[in-house]
Amino acid sequence: MPHTKKKRPTLTMESFRQAAECLKAIAHPHRLQILQMLIEGSYTVGELAEACEIASPMASEHLRLLQRCGFLNAHKKGRFVYYRVIDPHIENLIACVESRFGNG
């Protein structure tokens, strides 16, 4: 039986450029860990920094990069700011990473 190719979406060079920029933003161990955590729920900068074993200013910078690509949003609750994933594609991307590089 012949194999039929699935029709792939047509992307412009600008679309590829945007995709490359966002993939570069994700391509960091701490940012991948942050995204994995934020898929499960909302966290503050301090909670994310502690989990990643990095300083809060560094966690804030990672969050800014991820927000710039539209992956996250922030909401204030009292004196704390909580971050969460808003891009539905991130869960699939992290699942792919977990599947490929996971230990189990």
MMTF fields as JSON, N, C-alpha, C and O atoms, coordinates in Angstrom:
{
  "mmtfVersion": "1.0.0",
  "mmtfProducer": "UNKNOWN",
  "numBonds": 415,
  "numAtoms": 416,
  "numGroups": 104,
  "numChains": 1,
  "numModels": 1,
  "chainsPerModel": [1],
  "groupsPerChain": [104],
  "chainIdList": ["A"],
  "bondAtomList": [4, 2, 8, 6, 12, 10, 16, 14, 20, 18, 24, 22, 28, 26, 32, 30, 36, 34, 40, 38, 44, 42, 48, 46, 52, 50, 56, 54, 60, 58, 64, 62, 68, 66, 72, 70, 76, 74, 80, 78, 84, 82, 88, 86, 92, 90, 96, 94, 100, 98, 104, 102, 108, 106, 112, 110, 116, 114, 120, 118, 124, 122, 128, 126, 132, 130, 136, 134, 140, 138, 144, 142, 148, 146, 152, 150, 156, 154, 160, 158, 164, 162, 168, 166, 172, 170, 176, 174, 180, 178, 184, 182, 188, 186, 192, 190, 196, 194, 200, 198, 204, 202, 208, 206, 212, 210, 216, 214, 220, 218, 224, 222, 228, 226, 232, 230, 236, 234, 240, 238, 244, 242, 248, 246, 252, 250, 256, 254, 260, 258, 264, 262, 268, 266, 272, 270, 276, 274, 280, 278, 284, 282, 288, 286, 292, 290, 296, 294, 300, 298, 304, 302, 308, 306, 312, 310, 316, 314, 320, 318, 324, 322, 328, 326, 332, 330, 336, 334, 340, 338, 344, 342, 348, 346, 352, 350, 356, 354, 360, 358, 364, 362, 368, 366, 372, 370, 376, 374, 380, 378, 384, 382, 388, 386, 392, 390, 396, 394, 400, 398, 404, 402, 408, 406, 412, 410],
  "bondOrderList": [1, 1, 1, 1, 1, 1, 1, 1, 1, 1, 1, 1, 1, 1, 1, 1, 1, 1, 1, 1, 1, 1, 1, 1, 1, 1, 1, 1, 1, 1, 1, 1, 1, 1, 1, 1, 1, 1, 1, 1, 1, 1, 1, 1, 1, 1, 1, 1, 1, 1, 1, 1, 1, 1, 1, 1, 1, 1, 1, 1, 1, 1, 1, 1, 1, 1, 1, 1, 1, 1, 1, 1, 1, 1, 1, 1, 1, 1, 1, 1, 1, 1, 1, 1, 1, 1, 1, 1, 1, 1, 1, 1, 1, 1, 1, 1, 1, 1, 1, 1, 1, 1, 1],
  "groupList": [{"groupName": "MET", "atomNameList": ["N", "CA", "C", "O"], "elementList": ["N", "C", "C", "O"], "formalChargeList": [0, 0, 0, 0], "bondAtomList": [1, 0, 2, 1, 3, 2], "bondOrderList": [1, 1, 2], "singleLetterCode": "M", "chemCompType": "L-PEPTIDE LINKING"}, {"groupName": "PRO", "atomNameList": ["N", "CA", "C", "O"], "elementList": ["N", "C", "C", "O"], "formalChargeList": [0, 0, 0, 0], "bondAtomList": [1, 0, 2, 1, 3, 2], "bondOrderList": [1, 1, 2], "singleLetterCode": "P", "chemCompType": "L-PEPTIDE LINKING"}, {"groupName": "HIS", "atomNameList": ["N", "CA", "C", "O"], "elementList": ["N", "C", "C", "O"], "formalChargeList": [0, 0, 0, 0], "bondAtomList": [1, 0, 2, 1, 3, 2], "bondOrderList": [1, 1, 2], "singleLetterCode": "H", "chemCompType": "L-PEPTIDE LINKING"}, {"groupName": "THR", "atomNameList": ["N", "CA", "C", "O"], "elementList": ["N", "C", "C", "O"], "formalChargeList": [0, 0, 0, 0], "bondAtomList": [1, 0, 2, 1, 3, 2], "bondOrderList": [1, 1, 2], "singleLetterCode": "T", "chemCompType": "L-PEPTIDE LINKING"}, {"groupName": "LYS", "atomNameList": ["N", "CA", "C", "O"], "elementList": ["N", "C", "C", "O"], "formalChargeList": [0, 0, 0, 0], "bondAtomList": [1, 0, 2, 1, 3, 2], "bondOrderList": [1, 1, 2], "singleLetterCode": "K", "chemCompType": "L-PEPTIDE LINKING"}, {"groupName": "ARG", "atomNameList": ["N", "CA", "C", "O"], "elementList": ["N", "C", "C", "O"], "formalChargeList": [0, 0, 0, 0], "bondAtomList": [1, 0, 2, 1, 3, 2], "bondOrderList": [1, 1, 2], "singleLetterCode": "R", "chemCompType": "L-PEPTIDE LINKING"}, {"groupName": "LEU", "atomNameList": ["N", "CA", "C", "O"], "elementList": ["N", "C", "C", "O"], "formalChargeList": [0, 0, 0, 0], "bondAtomList": [1, 0, 2, 1, 3, 2], "bondOrderList": [1, 1, 2], "singleLetterCode": "L", "chemCompType": "L-PEPTIDE LINKING"}, {"groupName": "GLU", "atomNameList": ["N", "CA", "C", "O"], "elementList": ["N", "C", "C", "O"], "formalChargeList": [0, 0, 0, 0], "bondAtomList": [1, 0, 2, 1, 3, 2], "bondOrderList": [1, 1, 2], "singleLetterCode": "E", "chemCompType": "L-PEPTIDE LINKING"}, {"groupName": "SER", "atomNameList": ["N", "CA", "C", "O"], "elementList": ["N", "C", "C", "O"], "formalChargeList": [0, 0, 0, 0], "bondAtomList": [1, 0, 2, 1, 3, 2], "bondOrderList": [1, 1, 2], "singleLetterCode": "S", "chemCompType": "L-PEPTIDE LINKING"}, {"groupName": "PHE", "atomNameList": ["N", "CA", "C", "O"], "elementList": ["N", "C", "C", "O"], "formalChargeList": [0, 0, 0, 0], "bondAtomList": [1, 0, 2, 1, 3, 2], "bondOrderList": [1, 1, 2], "singleLetterCode": "F", "chemCompType": "L-PEPTIDE LINKING"}, {"groupName": "GLN", "atomNameList": ["N", "CA", "C", "O"], "elementList": ["N", "C", "C", "O"], "formalChargeList": [0, 0, 0, 0], "bondAtomList": [1, 0, 2, 1, 3, 2], "bondOrderList": [1, 1, 2], "singleLetterCode": "Q", "chemCompType": "L-PEPTIDE LINKING"}, {"groupName": "ALA", "atomNameList": ["N", "CA", "C", "O"], "elementList": ["N", "C", "C", "O"], "formalChargeList": [0, 0, 0, 0], "bondAtomList": [1, 0, 2, 1, 3, 2], "bondOrderList": [1, 1, 2], "singleLetterCode": "A", "chemCompType": "L-PEPTIDE LINKING"}, {"groupName": "CYS", "atomNameList": ["N", "CA", "C", "O"], "elementList": ["N", "C", "C", "O"], "formalChargeList": [0, 0, 0, 0], "bondAtomList": [1, 0, 2, 1, 3, 2], "bondOrderList": [1, 1, 2], "singleLetterCode": "C", "chemCompType": "L-PEPTIDE LINKING"}, {"groupName": "ILE", "atomNameList": ["N", "CA", "C", "O"], "elementList": ["N", "C", "C", "O"], "formalChargeList": [0, 0, 0, 0], "bondAtomList": [1, 0, 2, 1, 3, 2], "bondOrderList": [1, 1, 2], "singleLetterCode": "I", "chemCompType": "L-PEPTIDE LINKING"}, {"groupName": "GLY", "atomNameList": ["N", "CA", "C", "O"], "elementList": ["N", "C", "C", "O"], "formalChargeList": [0, 0, 0, 0], "bondAtomList": [1, 0, 2, 1, 3, 2], "bondOrderList": [1, 1, 2], "singleLetterCode": "G", "chemCompType": "PEPTIDE LINKING"}, {"groupName": "TYR", "atomNameList": ["N", "CA", "C", "O"], "elementList": ["N", "C", "C", "O"], "formalChargeList": [0, 0, 0, 0], "bondAtomList": [1, 0, 2, 1, 3, 2], "bondOrderList": [1, 1, 2], "singleLetterCode": "Y", "chemCompType": "L-PEPTIDE LINKING"}, {"groupName": "VAL", "atomNameList": ["N", "CA", "C", "O"], "elementList": ["N", "C", "C", "O"], "formalChargeList": [0, 0, 0, 0], "bondAtomList": [1, 0, 2, 1, 3, 2], "bondOrderList": [1, 1, 2], "singleLetterCode": "V", "chemCompType": "L-PEPTIDE LINKING"}, {"groupName": "ASN", "atomNameList": ["N", "CA", "C", "O"], "elementList": ["N", "C", "C", "O"], "formalChargeList": [0, 0, 0, 0], "bondAtomList": [1, 0, 2, 1, 3, 2], "bondOrderList": [1, 1, 2], "singleLetterCode": "N", "chemCompType": "L-PEPTIDE LINKING"}, {"groupName": "ASP", "atomNameList": ["N", "CA", "C", "O"], "elementList": ["N", "C", "C", "O"], "formalChargeList": [0, 0, 0, 0], "bondAtomList": [1, 0, 2, 1, 3, 2], "bondOrderList": [1, 1, 2], "singleLetterCode": "D", "chemCompType": "L-PEPTIDE LINKING"}],
  "groupTypeList": [0, 1, 2, 3, 4, 4, 4, 5, 1, 3, 6, 3, 0, 7, 8, 9, 5, 10, 11, 11, 7, 12, 6, 4, 11, 13, 11, 2, 1, 2, 5, 6, 10, 13, 6, 10, 0, 6, 13, 7, 14, 8, 15, 3, 16, 14, 7, 6, 11, 7, 11, 12, 7, 13, 11, 8, 1, 0, 11, 8, 7, 2, 6, 5, 6, 6, 10, 5, 12, 14, 9, 6, 17, 11, 2, 4, 4, 14, 5, 9, 16, 15, 15, 5, 16, 13, 18, 1, 2, 13, 7, 17, 6, 13, 11, 12, 16, 7, 8, 5, 9, 14, 17, 14],
  "groupIdList": [1, 2, 3, 4, 5, 6, 7, 8, 9, 10, 11, 12, 13, 14, 15, 16, 17, 18, 19, 20, 21, 22, 23, 24, 25, 26, 27, 28, 29, 30, 31, 32, 33, 34, 35, 36, 37, 38, 39, 40, 41, 42, 43, 44, 45, 46, 47, 48, 49, 50, 51, 52, 53, 54, 55, 56, 57, 58, 59, 60, 61, 62, 63, 64, 65, 66, 67, 68, 69, 70, 71, 72, 73, 74, 75, 76, 77, 78, 79, 80, 81, 82, 83, 84, 85, 86, 87, 88, 89, 90, 91, 92, 93, 94, 95, 96, 97, 98, 99, 100, 101, 102, 103, 104],
  "secStructList": [7, 7, 7, 7, 7, 7, 7, 7, 7, 7, 7, 7, 2, 2, 2, 2, 2, 2, 2, 2, 2, 2, 2, 2, 2, 2, 7, 1, 2, 2, 2, 2, 2, 2, 2, 2, 2, 2, 2, 2, 7, 7, 3, 3, 2, 2, 2, 2, 2, 2, 2, 2, 6, 1, 7, 2, 2, 2, 2, 2, 2, 2, 2, 2, 2, 2, 2, 2, 6, 6, 1, 3, 3, 3, 3, 3, 3, 6, 6, 3, 3, 3, 3, 3, 3, 7, 7, 6, 2, 2, 2, 2, 2, 2, 2, 2, 2, 2, 2, 2, 2, 7, 7, 7],
  "xCoordList": [0.844, 0.0, 0.897, 1.787, 0.672, 1.511, 1.299, 0.201, 2.379, 2.344, 1.972, 2.654, 0.903, 0.508, 1.058, 0.987, 1.596, 2.158, 1.044, 0.136, 1.142, 0.197, 0.529, 1.693, -0.485, -0.268, 0.151, -0.558, 1.296, 1.825, 1.392, 1.229, 1.204, 0.83, 1.941, 3.123, 1.561, 2.534, 2.92, 2.057, 4.212, 4.695, 5.553, 6.27, 5.467, 6.306, 7.655, 7.811, 8.611, 9.913, 9.767, 10.495, 8.844, 8.598, 8.069, 8.438, 7.21, 6.705, 7.841, 7.904, 8.728, 9.879, 10.801, 11.352, 10.964, 11.797, 11.21, 11.93, 9.891, 9.226, 9.336, 9.586, 9.151, 9.256, 10.667, 10.834, 11.673, 13.058, 13.341, 14.003, 12.852, 13.053, 12.416, 13.028, 11.209, 10.522, 11.16, 11.229, 11.62, 12.312, 13.629, 14.028, 14.303, 15.529, 15.202, 15.973, 14.066, 13.664, 13.411, 13.692, 12.897, 12.599, 13.866, 13.953, 14.835, 16.01, 17.001, 18.138, 16.554, 17.4, 16.88, 15.669, 17.76, 17.295, 16.363, 15.365, 16.677, 15.806, 14.457, 13.429, 14.456, 13.181, 12.319, 11.099, 12.935, 12.172, 11.588, 10.434, 12.374, 11.883, 10.744, 9.744, 10.898, 9.852, 8.567, 7.486, 8.677, 7.485, 6.83, 5.604, 7.629, 7.071, 6.281, 5.19, 6.826, 6.126, 4.844, 3.799, 4.932, 3.787, 2.653, 1.524, 2.929, 1.855, 0.948, -0.263, 1.549, 0.805, 0.064, -0.9, 0.489, -0.176, 0.541, 1.518, 0.044, 0.619, 1.661, 1.497, 2.739, 3.82, 4.323, 4.198, 4.899, 5.546, 6.992, 7.526, 7.611, 9.028, 9.855, 10.726, 9.583, 10.344, 10.222, 11.21, 9.009, 8.798, 9.536, 10.136, 9.491, 10.181, 11.692, 12.402, 12.182, 13.617, 14.109, 15.155, 13.356, 13.754, 13.774, 14.719, 12.75, 12.678, 13.819, 14.344, 14.196, 15.267, 16.654, 17.671, 16.677, 17.938, 18.722, 19.925, 17.988, 18.598, 18.115, 17.153, 18.783, 18.387, 17.092, 16.829, 16.293, 15.028, 15.186, 14.374, 16.206, 16.36, 16.581, 16.11, 17.293, 17.507, 16.185, 15.881, 15.403, 14.091, 13.194, 12.47, 13.245, 12.452, 12.833, 11.968, 14.127, 14.587, 14.09, 13.651, 14.157, 13.629, 12.138, 11.674, 11.395, 9.958, 9.665, 8.725, 10.455, 10.269, 10.434, 9.643, 11.468, 11.685, 10.508, 10.059, 10.007, 8.887, 7.606, 6.788, 7.429, 6.25, 6.315, 5.3, 7.521, 7.703, 7.234, 6.757, 7.368, 6.912, 5.431, 4.889, 4.788, 3.36, 3.034, 1.904, 4.017, 3.795, 3.133, 2.438, 3.343, 2.897, 2.09, 2.132, 1.352, 0.833, 1.019, 1.32, 0.836, 1.009, -0.255, -0.908, -0.586, -1.708, -1.313, -0.644, -1.752, -1.394, -2.461, -3.66, -1.997, -2.885, -2.29, -1.306, -2.902, -2.309, -1.018, -0.988, 0.06, 1.349, 2.204, 3.355, 1.653, 2.403, 1.923, 0.742, 2.854, 2.542, 2.716, 3.768, 1.678, 1.708, 1.762, 1.081, 2.58, 2.736, 2.085, 2.036, 1.578, 1.013, 1.16, 1.288, 1.14, 1.219, -0.145, -1.176, -0.136, -1.387, -1.38, -2.433, -0.224, -0.143, -0.422, 0.326, -1.483, -1.844, -0.82, -0.839, 0.059, 1.05, 2.218, 2.917, 2.42, 3.548, 3.425, 4.426, 2.226, 2.049, 2.51, 3.157, 2.186, 2.627, 4.141, 4.772, 4.715, 6.159, 6.875, 7.837, 6.421, 7.038, 6.816, 7.705, 5.647, 5.389, 6.369, 6.831, 6.688, 7.663, 9.041, 9.732, 9.445, 10.736, 10.762, 11.737, 9.682, 9.602, 9.686, 10.358, 8.997, 8.99, 10.376, 10.831, 11.031, 12.335, 13.463, 14.356, 13.421, 14.555, 14.256, 15.14, 13.021, 12.643, 13.307, 13.754, 13.358, 14.001, 13.035, 13.451, 11.779, 10.842, 9.902, 9.077],
  "yCoordList": [-1.173, 0.0, 1.245, 1.362, 2.171, 3.368, 4.259, 4.356, 4.895, 5.801, 7.195, 7.741, 7.766, 9.11, 10.119, 9.926, 11.175, 12.218, 13.127, 13.499, 13.469, 14.406, 15.8, 16.198, 16.534, 17.906, 18.767, 18.862, 19.382, 20.23, 21.669, 22.077, 22.443, 23.85, 24.613, 24.334, 25.551, 26.4, 27.534, 28.241, 27.701, 28.774, 29.731, 29.331, 30.979, 31.992, 32.042, 31.49, 32.689, 32.854, 33.624, 33.354, 34.577, 35.326, 34.398, 34.536, 33.461, 32.49, 31.622, 31.347, 31.193, 30.399, 31.222, 30.696, 32.504, 33.379, 33.495, 33.381, 33.724, 33.821, 32.505, 32.501, 31.401, 30.085, 29.872, 29.381, 30.239, 30.07, 30.905, 30.43, 32.131, 32.989, 32.37, 32.352, 31.87, 31.271, 29.943, 29.628, 29.172, 27.929, 28.221, 27.48, 29.297, 29.699, 30.084, 29.791, 30.738, 31.141, 29.915, 29.941, 28.87, 27.647, 26.829, 26.098, 26.947, 26.076, 26.399, 26.796, 26.224, 26.426, 25.505, 25.434, 24.804, 23.841, 24.431, 23.806, 25.63, 26.219, 26.626, 26.486, 27.128, 27.524, 26.299, 26.353, 25.203, 23.969, 23.486, 23.059, 23.551, 23.139, 24.054, 23.58, 25.348, 26.31, 26.007, 25.986, 25.774, 25.457, 24.174, 24.099, 23.173, 21.913, 22.159, 21.616, 22.964, 23.277, 24.061, 23.773, 25.054, 25.933, 25.26, 25.751, 24.155, 23.381, 22.81, 22.688, 22.464, 21.841, 22.845, 22.477, 24.106, 25.096, 26.427, 26.615, 27.351, 28.695, 28.741, 28.128, 29.481, 29.624, 31.054, 31.778, 31.452, 32.76, 32.64, 31.542, 33.799, 33.822, 33.098, 32.294, 33.379, 32.763, 31.25, 30.546, 30.744, 29.293, 28.653, 27.588, 29.305, 28.782, 28.839, 27.896, 29.943, 30.092, 29.006, 28.399, 28.764, 27.746, 26.359, 25.596, 26.035, 24.719, 24.522, 23.417, 25.591, 25.518, 25.745, 25.62, 26.077, 26.361, 27.487, 27.382, 28.577, 29.774, 30.991, 30.901, 32.118, 33.361, 33.892, 33.698, 34.558, 35.126, 36.06, 35.989, 36.942, 37.804, 36.992, 37.383, 35.872, 35.016, 34.37, 34.305, 33.896, 33.314, 34.36, 34.051, 35.596, 36.677, 36.911, 37.133, 36.86, 37.048, 35.919, 36.163, 34.694, 33.563, 33.751, 33.512, 34.175, 34.386, 35.492, 35.374, 36.561, 37.649, 37.139, 37.474, 36.327, 35.769, 34.91, 34.999, 34.076, 33.195, 33.984, 33.62, 35.062, 35.919, 36.637, 36.795, 37.075, 37.8, 36.973, 37.527, 35.651, 34.773, 34.415, 33.693, 34.906, 34.65, 33.304, 32.827, 32.684, 31.378, 31.476, 30.552, 32.592, 32.736, 34.005, 34.927, 34.025, 35.29, 35.328, 34.317, 36.503, 36.697, 37.32, 38.137, 36.926, 37.568, 37.804, 36.989, 38.945, 39.341, 38.844, 38.972, 38.276, 37.803, 38.308, 37.764, 39.361, 39.997, 40.666, 41.442, 40.371, 40.972, 40.056, 40.38, 38.916, 37.959, 37.962, 38.174, 37.724, 37.574, 36.103, 35.515, 35.52, 34.106, 34.003, 34.738, 33.084, 32.836, 31.516, 30.589, 31.448, 30.194, 30.149, 31.183, 28.943, 28.741, 29.052, 28.583, 29.845, 30.143, 29.615, 29.545, 29.247, 28.715, 27.216, 26.47, 26.767, 25.346, 24.414, 23.211, 24.94, 24.108, 23.718, 22.738, 24.479, 24.21, 22.834, 22.137, 22.442, 21.133, 20.016, 19.068, 20.119, 19.123, 19.137, 18.085, 20.324, 20.442, 19.815, 19.068, 20.107, 19.542, 18.031, 17.289, 17.573, 16.125, 15.448, 14.34, 16.09, 15.559, 15.469, 14.462, 16.505, 16.508, 15.394, 14.65, 15.286, 14.25, 12.854, 11.972, 12.665, 11.361, 11.003, 9.869, 11.962, 11.729, 11.605, 10.772, 12.438, 12.53, 12.027, 12.035, 11.59, 11.121, 9.805, 9.052, 9.552, 8.331, 7.145, 6.042, 7.366, 6.269, 6.026, 5.119],
  "zCoordList": [0.0, 0.0, 0.0, 0.843, -0.931, -0.996, 0.231, 0.779, 0.633, 1.779, 1.271, 0.404, 1.802, 1.392, 2.392, 3.606, 1.858, 2.711, 3.205, 2.461, 4.468, 5.061, 4.557, 4.535, 4.156, 3.682, 4.863, 5.864, 4.731, 5.787, 5.537, 4.387, 6.61, 6.415, 5.701, 5.899, 4.892, 4.2, 5.141, 5.662, 5.355, 6.213, 5.41, 4.493, 5.764, 5.129, 5.831, 6.92, 5.224, 5.857, 7.159, 8.114, 7.222, 8.457, 9.552, 10.718, 9.177, 10.149, 10.677, 11.875, 9.804, 10.241, 11.15, 12.117, 10.838, 11.671, 13.074, 14.066, 13.152, 14.458, 15.223, 16.428, 14.524, 15.163, 15.71, 16.826, 14.932, 15.372, 16.615, 17.538, 16.652, 17.828, 19.071, 20.139, 18.936, 20.085, 20.49, 21.678, 19.524, 19.868, 20.58, 21.479, 20.182, 20.889, 22.325, 23.239, 22.527, 23.882, 24.753, 25.951, 24.182, 24.933, 25.176, 26.163, 24.294, 24.295, 25.412, 25.158, 26.632, 27.806, 28.908, 29.12, 29.609, 30.621, 31.677, 32.037, 32.178, 33.198, 32.622, 33.285, 31.391, 30.784, 30.496, 30.649, 30.083, 29.886, 31.211, 31.262, 32.273, 33.594, 34.055, 34.595, 33.844, 34.202, 33.441, 34.03, 32.147, 31.349, 31.835, 31.924, 32.147, 32.645, 33.935, 34.11, 34.824, 36.072, 35.806, 36.39, 34.921, 34.686, 33.925, 33.944, 33.261, 32.629, 33.714, 33.526, 34.849, 35.948, 36.819, 37.491, 36.823, 37.669, 37.65, 36.925, 38.46, 38.562, 39.67, 40.725, 39.411, 40.383, 40.389, 39.401, 41.525, 41.629, 41.159, 41.003, 40.938, 40.557, 41.615, 41.282, 42.882, 43.965, 43.98, 44.189, 43.757, 43.737, 42.571, 42.717, 41.416, 40.24, 40.429, 40.079, 40.983, 41.225, 42.177, 41.947, 43.242, 44.215, 43.573, 43.775, 42.811, 42.156, 41.164, 41.023, 40.48, 39.475, 40.085, 39.403, 41.367, 42.068, 41.396, 41.154, 41.103, 40.525, 41.315, 42.078, 41.128, 41.783, 41.174, 39.987, 41.992, 41.513, 40.317, 39.395, 40.288, 39.102, 37.818, 36.75, 37.921, 36.744, 36.326, 35.135, 37.29, 36.981, 36.317, 35.37, 36.815, 36.217, 34.76, 33.913, 34.475, 33.095, 32.201, 31.077, 32.691, 31.917, 31.646, 30.531, 32.652, 32.502, 31.49, 30.704, 31.501, 30.527, 29.097, 28.215, 28.875, 27.532, 27.094, 25.951, 28.004, 27.665, 27.444, 26.6, 28.199, 28.004, 26.667, 25.989, 26.286, 25.03, 23.834, 22.844, 23.925, 22.846, 22.983, 22.146, 24.013, 24.183, 24.808, 24.699, 25.466, 26.08, 27.446, 27.867, 28.142, 29.527, 29.718, 28.903, 30.823, 31.32, 32.819, 33.453, 33.371, 34.804, 35.371, 34.721, 36.582, 37.273, 38.726, 39.362, 39.216, 40.576, 41.54, 41.291, 42.641, 43.696, 45.002, 45.502, 45.549, 46.712, 46.31, 45.355, 47.036, 46.678, 45.809, 45.515, 45.396, 44.589, 43.148, 42.872, 42.233, 40.817, 40.474, 40.722, 39.903, 39.52, 38.004, 37.289, 37.532, 36.097, 35.74, 36.547, 34.497, 33.997, 32.482, 31.826, 31.941, 30.491, 29.878, 30.36, 28.816, 28.112, 26.679, 26.045, 26.167, 24.801, 24.845, 25.476, 24.189, 24.25, 23.596, 23.854, 22.77, 22.098, 23.009, 22.748, 24.061, 24.96, 25.604, 25.769, 25.964, 26.586, 25.65, 26.094, 24.364, 23.39, 23.232, 23.129, 23.212, 23.062, 24.261, 24.081, 25.471, 26.672, 26.716, 27.134, 26.291, 26.238, 25.284, 25.558, 24.185, 23.225, 23.874, 23.72, 24.594, 25.291, 26.338, 26.437, 27.118, 28.154, 27.547, 28.082, 26.429, 25.765, 25.235, 25.381, 24.631, 24.008, 25.029, 24.874, 26.077, 26.986, 28.396, 29.252, 28.647, 29.978, 30.341, 29.476, 31.609, 32.108, 32.233, 32.588, 31.951, 32.175, 31.129, 31.239]
}
